[in-house]
Amino acid sequence: MGSGSSLLEAARSSRTFRRLAGWSLAWVVATLQAGPPTAPGGYWPSETWRTSSPEQQGLSSEVLCQALDQIRERNIEVDRILIVRHGYLVLDATFFPFAKDSLHDVASITKSITSLNVGIAIDRGWVKRVQVPVLSLFPERKSPLADEAEGQLNVAHLLTMTSGLCRDLREGEGQTGDMERARDGLSYMLDHALVAPPGRDFVYCSLGPHLLSAILTRVTGRPLKAFAEKELFAPLGISGVLWDADPQGYTHGWGDLFIRPMDLAKLGYLMLQGGRWDGKQIVAKAWVEASATPHVFESGGTGYGYLWWIPKEPAGLYEGRGRGGQRLAVWPRKHLVAVLLGSGGYTLGGIGATLIKAVVADEPLPENPPSLKRLHQKLAEAAAPPPAKPVAPPPPIATRVSGRTYTMEANRLGLKTFSLTFPGESEAELRLGSDEPADKIIPVGLDGVYRLSSTSRHGLAAGASGGWSRENTFAMAYREAAADRNWRFTIRFEGDAAVWAVHENTGLVGDFEIRARTIAPRGPASP
């Protein structure tokens, strides 16, 4: 079946692919034989989505209310949920402090978007096929990869996480940092000795998608971001994305795409429509099908296509996934696309399972006005700041430490100095100094309400709230909603010293302490 069959034929000698070939083809027949759903009435959401009540599209408003209750009661840090069915937006939920029209880092969903661009490049002849050896695209470079007796690394291996470039997830995540610090990141990737024969093992490794980005830059003469903006995003009406690059200018193929949630839903809808948009085939239908076909399995039994995940349940669903709970789910059997964005852990508290239960019929349901009214009320409450709480009187130490500048020891965050001031009863101000030209000034709500500031990555909004947890300890939450990261800072003051305890939710940074010290003001000279 197009690219998918070619990959299986090319990797016939691989034990993993040989074991899965028959299963993969059966999965394609079972899930994709009906073809992509037809866009309703020739409508395409290039500018805006049509809307509908959940019941009109076979979803239960009551179950959606239960999902919102679950988020509130369990304090799941969700930022945005979108559900599109039959081309109609049936749920649009925004959660404070995230702003509805803001960009959001989609983390490793970026890998799935990288795959779409590879498909476009192959369809238009920039890359001949998925079996093309990687080194043939960089003929001027000598590399240890050329000497691998087990077989050459090809594009298909990069697309299916079977490259042999790393041993495990931890090593793979560390490699991207090593590559960024290398003098020549491309040489770091191409000179990286394989730890396993390509095609043998599934190991999640972010170097592979980044090498795909470098390949696209080589063959098209444009960075991946510029290529995607013209060939993929513009036809869908997507603009204004941010996408980080490495020091050599190669767009991060593995992550760091910042895109508006509504635009992310468009990419899911493109997949749902078999790569077609408003009368034009943007991505080849064969590529969409191959991307959603399991070519290999991770240890838990989840299938993996061309940088897309295929879970065991529900049948026929596939998705892009990212740290912090990012999801772009496409469910052709149900003509459904869902976007879940947050910063609350990999599964966002299991909220996806509840949302799936809301899909109760393939035909319209009777309208449920009471439940729909409750749903609208809950959506309005979720988007608004919570009511302010009474602020307890500060401990005596607050006056002594307020405004004092502390010098910090070398640390993973690159912070040099900090000061904490209390200009009002309900708000504090944290000032952070680093090697940047200007200090970062973060307002902190003391009344249980996040204060917003443009202090996150790319100047996007972040929220902070906190208070005195003990007589000498100030604890605060710093939520970079748009960047899918949550921080907990606990600052313990001890005389002229302070100790920060830092916790970051994704685990990429790890928990650690930072020690700091200030020079105490001198008292009056002795007589």
N, C-alpha and C positions, 0 to 999 in steps of 0.2 A: 504494500500500500504506500506508494510514493517513498518519501524519505524514511518512514518507519520501517518498511520492508527492507530497504537497502541497508539500513543499519544492522538489522538482524542477519542479513546475508553476509555482510562484511565481517561481522564478529562471530561467525559460525564456530570458530575454534575456541571461543571463550566459554568456559564452563558455565558462568552465570547466565550469559545470553542464550546458550543452548538449552539450558534448563527452563528458561522463561519464554522462548519463542512461541511455542504453541499456545500458551496461556495468553500472551499479549494479543495474538491475532484473534483469539476467541473473545477477548474483552472488547476489541474494536467492533466486531460484528454485533455484540450484544448491546453496546452503548451508543454507537454512532451510526448504525445502519439507517436510522430514520432521517439523518441529515439535520442540518441546523434549522432551528425554528425560523419562520418568516417574520420579518419586522412588520408590526401592525400597520396596515394602511400606507405602506411606503414611508413611514415615519422614521426619522433618525435623530437622536438627541445630540446633534452637533452643538447646538446652542443651549438647549434646556430639555429637561426630562418632562414627559407627561406624567401626571399624578393620578392616583386612584385610591379609593379606600382599600384596605387589605381584603375585605370580603369580596369585592368585585374580582379580585385575582386569586381567590381560593385560599387566602390566609385568614387567620383568626386574630381579630383585634384583642380579644381577651388573653390569648397566649402571649401576644406581644406586650401587653400590660404586665404579665407575669415576668417576662424577661427584664423589663425596666425595673420592676420591684426587686428582682434578684440582684441587679447591678447596684441598686441603692442599699439594700440590706446587707450585702456582703462587701460593700465599698470597693467594688471592682473598678479599676481605673481605666474605663473605656473613654475614648475621645469622640468617636463617630461610628454610627452604624447606618448603612444604606442597604435596602433590599429593593431590587428591581425584578418584577415578574411580568412576562409577556410584553416587555418594553415599557412598563409603567412603574414609576417610583411609588412604592407603597409604604415604605418606612424611611424617614429621614430624621435621625436622632443625633443631636449634638450635645455633648456633655461638658459643662463648665469644668475647668477654665479654657478648654479648647474653643477657638473661634470658628464659626461655621465656614467662612470663606478662606480660612488659612491653608497654607501648604502643610503637608504632613510627611515626615520621613516614613517611607514604607519598608525600610530595612531590606530584608532578603527577598521580598516580593520583587525587588529590582532585578534579581536573577531571572525571573520569569519574563520581565520586560526585555532584558538582554536577549533572551531566547527568541522573542518575536522579531527583533532586529536581525538576528542571525538568519531567521527564516526568510525575511525580506531580501537579505543579501544573496542568499542561495537562489531564490526565485528569480532574481534579476541578473544573475551571472557573475557577481563579484566573488563568490565562493562557489566552486564547481559542485561540491557535494559534501555530505557530512563525513565521508570517509577520507577526505583530503588530509594528508599528514601535516601536522602543525609546522614542522620544520621546513616543509616545502614552501611555506608562505614567508619564510625568513631565510632565504638561501645564503645570504652573506654571513650568517652566524654559525659558528661551530658550537656544538652543544653535546653534552653527555647523553642527551636523549637519543641522539642518532646511533649510539652504540648499544642500545637496549636489545638484547637477544630475544626478548619475549614478544617483540612487536612494537611498531612505532605508535606514538601518541597521535590520535587524530581528533578532529573536531567533535565527532560523536562521543568520544570519551569525555570531553569537557562538558558536553551537554547533559550527560547522564551520571555525572559524579563518579565515574569509574576510571579516572585519569592515572591513579597510582602516584599522585603528587604528595599525598600525606597519609599518615597512619590512622589518624582519628580526628574527631571534631576539634578537640582542644588544640592540637598541632595545626590544623587547618586555619583556625581563627587567628592563631599567633603569626602565621606566615604572612598575612596581609600587612601587619605592622612591620615585620622584618623587611618586606618588600618596599614599603613606603620609606623606610629609613635607609635603604640601600642606595648607593650612588647611581646605579642604573637598574631601575625596577624591572625592565624587560629582560635584561640579562639575568637578573635574579630568578625570574620565572623560567626562562629557557635553559638556564644552567642548573636548574634544580634537579638533582638525581631522583629518579623514580624509586619508590619504596616497594612497589608491586607492579606486575605487568599490567599495562593498560587493558581495560575491559574485564578484569578478573573480579574486582571487589568494588562494592559501593561504599565510598567514604565521602562524607560531606566536606567539601574543600572549596573555599572561596577563591583560591588562586585560579581555578579552572574558568569560571565566568569572567574573571578579570583578563585572563589570557584571550578569551573570546573578544573582549573589548579591544585589546591591542590588535588582534587579527582584523577586526572590522576597520580599525583606523588604517592599518596597512593597506588593505585591499580597496577601500573607498576613498582614501585620502582625507577623511574627516573623522574627528573624534566621535565616539559613540553618541554623545549628547547631541551634537550637531546633526548627525545622521538621523537619529530618532526624531528630532524636531521637524525635519523636513519630510521624511518618508513615513513616519508612523503617527506622530502627534498632530501635525498640522491638518491632515485629512479628517481627523476626528474633532477638530476644533479645540485642541488642547494647546495651551500656551502658558508661559510664565513658570515653567518647572525650574527647579534647581537640582543640579546633579554634580556631586563632587568629583574631583579628578586627582590622580596621583601627581607627584612632583614632575613627572615627565609629560603630563598633559593627557594621559590616558584616563578616560572616564571610568569611574569605579563600576566594573561590571557586576560586582557582587552586592552592592548596596548603595545607600546614601542618595537615593532618588527622592526628592521632595516634590510632591504633586498634590493637587487638590483632590479631596475624596471623590467628588462628583466626576472628575476626569479619570480617576482610577476605575470607577464603575464603567466608564465608556470603554476602557480597554477590556474589561470583562465581557461587556456586551459585544465587542468585536469578536472575541473568541466564541461567544454563544452563537454568533451569526456566521461561523465558519470562516472568519477572516475578511468578510465582506462588509463594506460600509457605503451606504448611499450610492449604490450602483457600481462601486469600484472594489475590486479585489485588492485589499491592502496587504494581507498576508495570505499566502497560498492555503487553500483548504486542506491540502495534504499535510502541510506543516502543522496546522492546528490539530489535526487528528493525530499526527505523530507525537506532538507535544503532550497530548492527553492520553497517550498509550503507555502503560507501564513497560519499560524496557529492563528494569531491574528493581529489586526490593531492598529496603533497609531492614535491619534485624527485627523490627517489630511487625513487619508484614506490610507496611505501607509501600505502595508502588511509586516509582519515579519515572517521569517521562523526560522531555527535553526541558529541564529546569522547572518543571511543574510537578507537584505532589498529587498522587492519586490514593486517597485513603480507602480502607476496606469498606467503610460505611460513611454515608449512605451511598448506595450503588450508583455509579455514573458520575459522581461529583469529582472535580479536580480543582486544585487551588494553588495560588502562590502564597507562600508563608514567610513571615519575618519575625524576628525577636520582638518581644513586647506584646505579642498577640496580634500582629498584623496579618490580615487575611484578605485575599481576593478569591472568592469562591465562584465557580461556574458549574451550573447543574443543568446540562442540556435536557435531561429527562423531564425536568420541571420547568423548563424555560425561565431559569432564575439566575440572577447574579447577586452576590452579596459582598459588601465591603465592611470589614470590622477593623477598626484602628484603635490603638490604645497604648498604654504603657504599664500594663498590669500583669505581666507574666505571659508565658508562652501560649496558654490556652484561654486567657482572659476569664478565668474562673469557670470555664465550661459553659459560657453563655451561648456559644454556637449551637450546642445540643438543644437548648431551649428554643432558639430561633428556628431550628429545623422542625420542631414540633408544631410551630405555627403554620406550616404548610400542610393543610389538612385536606385539600381537594384540588382537582385539576379543572374544575368548573367553578363559576361564581357561586358564592355562598349568600344566603339571605343577609341583608344588612343588619348590623347590630349597633344601633345608635347609642345606647348607654355605654357599651364598651369602647366604641370609637371616641366618644366624648372624654372618657377617662384616659384613653391613650393620648389624646391631644393635650390634656391637662398635664399628664406625666412628662410628655415631651417638652412642654413649656417650662416645667419645674427643673428638668435635667439641664436645660440650656442656661438657666439663670443662676447667679450666685446664691448660695444658701443664706438664710438669715444670720445676721451677726450675733455672736454670743457675748455675754458679759465678760469683761476683762478683769482678771484678778489683779490686785495691787502688786507692783513689782517688788522683788526682794531688795534689801539695802544694797547688795552688790551691783545692781543695775546702774546706780548713780556713779559708782566708782569706775566701772569699766566703760561706761558710755563715752564714745568718741575717742578712746585710746587706740592707737595703732599698734598692732602686733606683727612682728616679723616671723614668718613661718619657715620651718626647715624645708629642705628639698622634698618634693612630693610628686605623686603621679598626676596631679591636676595642674601642675605648673604654677601654683599660687605662690606669691611672694609675701603679701601682707594682707591683713584684714582689720577692719574696725566695725564695731557694732554700736549704733546709736539709737536713742529712743526719743524721737522728736515729738511724739504725741502719745496719748493714752492707748490708742488702738493700733499703732503702727510703729514698727522698728525699721531700721535701715542697715543693711549689710553691705559694706564696701569691700571689694576684692581687688587687690593689685596683682599684676602679673607682668610679663614682658610686653604685653599689649600697650599701645600708646596711652590709652585711657583706662581708668579703673572701671570695673563693672559695679554698678550701684543697683542693689536689689531691694525693693520695698518688701516688707514682711508683715502680713496681717496678723495682729495679736488677738483678733476676735473670731478666729475660726474661718475667715474668708480669705481666699488667695488674693494677694495684690499682684497685679500683672505688670510686667516690664518686658522690654524688647531685649532680653539678655540671653536668649537661647541661641543656638547656631543660626547663622545667616540673619541675625537680628530678629528672629521670630519670637513670639511671646512665650513667656514662662510665668508660672505663678508660685508665690511663696507664702507660707503661713507658719506660725510657730508660737512659742511662749516659754516661760520658765517652768521646767519640769521639777527642778529642785532649787534650793537656795542659791547654788552656785553653777547651775547647769541650764543652758538655753538650748532647746531642741527645735528644729525647724524642718519642714518639708519644702523641697524645691522641685517643682514639677515642670519639666520641659515637655509639655504635652505634644507640641509639634515635632519634637525630636525623639519621641517615644522613650524618654528616660525619666525616672524619678530618683531623687536623691534624698537621703536623710542625713542631716548634719546635727550632731550633738556636740556642743561646745562647753567644756568644763573649765571654769576659771579657778586657778589655784595661785593666789598671790599675784606675782607679776607674770605668771605663765598661763597658758591656755592649752588645752588638748582637744583637738577635733577628732571625733569618731565619724567616719564616713561610710555610708552604705549606699550602693547603687543597685537598682533593681534587676538589671539585665545580667549581672555577673561578669560583664566584660572588664570592669575595673577591679572588682573585688572589694571586700571590706578592709579598711586600714585606718591608722591613726596619723594625725599630723600634730607635731608639737610646735608651739609658738611662744614668743616671749616679748614683753615690752619693757622698756626702761622706766622704772617708777619715777615720777616727778620728784625732784629734790625738795626737801623741806628747807626752812630758813636756816641760814648758817649759824653754827654754834657761837655763843659769845666768847 
